[in-house]
Amino acid sequence: MPERKNATPTPHDAVFKQFLTHPETARDFMNLHLPETLRALCDLDTLKLESGSFIEESLRPYYSDVLYSLKTAGGDGYIHVLIEHQSTPERHMAFRLLRYAVAAMQRHLDAGHKKLPLVIPVLFYNGKRSPYPYTTNWLNNFDEPALAARLYSHDFPLVDVTVIPDDDIMHHRSMAVLTLLQKHIHQRDLAELLDRLSTLLLAEHLTGQQLISLINYLILAGEATDAKAFVHDLAQRVPQHEDELMTIAQQLEQKGIEKGLKQGLEQGIEQGIEKGRKQEALKIARSMMLNGLDRHVIMKMTGLTEDELAQISH
């Protein structure tokens, strides 16, 4: 069965849904078929039929057959019982049930609740093939179920840059500048970062475009009291990126940090990126010329003009 059920349900689905959407029938079903440990958690007198239609991030709706919400036997918290009918086996049915369960949890949070509800998926099967041939444990759909069980039953990996020592960050190669700046982005005085940032930029782990993006981030998201001065000082320390950085610093000065920040930054970034692209094109063209490629082919592939190529040859 695809993510979205057919517009015309099978007779099996139709009769099943007709019965199980009746709360009294659903109560009997749960009394009969829920495992005792789960049944003991449920206050079946609080059954409430919910919409089985969910919307994923892709905005394509998909449906479960029957979804009930109910209170726990202790009176606090919520449980959902999601009952899915199948008249044909489906290899990844357990994963689809999990997706429905997660969608029900998300809708519960969207309604303003602070805690996730326990969602109990139940598969009701009446196909010709017997017994049901596929797993109902979604972890068994992985090549390595034991590894998947460890991953999804423990804390996910966390990269908390706020607690990584700066000295350690300096050894993070191409991630170092981004990590260092994001760690300290809320500081009002970034002067103490100049030495570290300069050292990292001089190591040339960054592309020109990455540098421009970082400065964009620093100015728009940062809380530094004088971003223009910081960019200017950084430009003095990093000669290979001086042009791009000075362009941004000059633009900030012209527009004013408070009133014209966004406009000035966008223009500075455009100029810096364009200059970086032109420099990259000149490098590529020079290499092509050294390898004997035709000048017209080089101009077509790099977008450079005859005059710009002439400058390379001198």
Buried (B, 14 or more C-beta within 10 A) or exposed (E): BEBEBEEEBBEBBEEBBEEBBBBEEBBBBBEEEBEEEBBEBBEBEBBEBBEBEBEEEEEEEBBBBBBBBBBBBEEEBBBBBBBBBBBEBBEEBBBBBBBBBBBBBBBBEEEEEEEBBBBBBBBBBEBEEEEBEBBEEBBEBBEEBEEBBEBEEEEEEEEEBEEBEBEEBBEBEEEBBBBBBBBBBEBEEBEEBBEBBBBBBEEEBBEBBBBBBBBBBBBEEBEBEBBBBBBBBBBEBBEEBBBBBBBBBBBBBEBEBEEBBEEBBBBBBEBBBEBBBBEBBBEBBBEBBEEEEEBEEBBEEBEBEEEBBEEBEE
